[in-house]
Amino acid sequence: MRLSIKVIPNASKSEIISSGEGEWKIKIQMPPEGGKANRALIQLLAKHFHLPKNRIKIVAGEKSHQKIIEILKNENN
């Protein structure tokens, strides 16, 4: 499954603001320096979907607020 996500770094707390059919909006408490915000995003999504972090990959937008995330539900995906 792939998700289109808009990330808002340096937020007061990490949370999923909106999700659904279109783009997800997610606030991340960490700054976008040295991959900190990306790691925090993956951790938040792993907790939300009850999956290990290694099942969530950023496939586009690693250095952008707009990201495409791939979520692997099982080892075969």
C-alpha positions in Angstrom: 0.0 0.0 0.0 1.3 3.5 -0.8 0.4 6.7 0.9 0.8 10.3 -0.1 1.9 12.3 3.0 2.5 15.9 3.8 4.8 16.2 6.7 4.9 19.2 9.0 8.2 19.1 11.0 9.0 21.0 14.2 5.4 20.6 15.6 4.6 20.8 19.2 3.8 17.1 19.2 3.8 14.2 16.7 0.3 13.3 15.4 -1.7 12.3 12.4 -3.9 15.3 11.6 -5.9 13.8 8.7 -5.9 10.7 6.7 -8.2 9.0 4.2 -8.7 8.9 0.5 -6.4 11.8 -0.4 -3.2 13.0 1.1 -2.4 12.3 4.8 -1.2 15.2 6.9 1.2 14.4 9.7 2.8 16.6 12.3 6.3 15.5 13.5 7.9 16.9 16.6 11.5 16.4 15.2 13.3 18.9 13.0 14.1 18.0 9.4 17.8 17.7 10.0 19.9 14.6 9.4 16.8 12.4 8.8 15.4 12.9 12.3 11.9 13.9 11.0 11.9 10.9 8.5 12.8 8.5 11.3 10.1 9.9 13.6 7.6 9.7 10.7 8.4 6.0 10.2 8.1 5.3 13.9 4.7 7.1 14.1 3.3 5.2 11.1 4.7 1.9 12.5 2.8 2.5 15.7 -0.4 3.6 13.9 -0.4 0.5 11.6 0.9 -1.9 14.3 3.8 -2.9 12.1 7.6 -3.1 12.6 9.5 -0.1 11.3 11.3 -2.1 8.7 7.9 -2.6 6.9 7.6 1.2 6.2 9.7 2.8 3.5 10.0 6.3 2.1 10.0 5.7 -1.7 9.8 9.4 -2.8 10.4 12.8 -1.2 13.1 11.9 1.3 14.1 15.6 1.5 10.7 17.1 0.9 7.5 17.8 2.9 5.6 15.8 0.3 6.4 12.1 0.6 5.3 8.8 -0.8 5.4 6.0 1.8 5.1 2.3 1.0 3.7 0.0 3.7 4.5 -3.6 3.4 1.8 -5.6 5.2 3.7 -8.9 5.0 7.1 -10.1 4.0 6.0 -11.0 0.4 4.9 -7.4 -0.5 
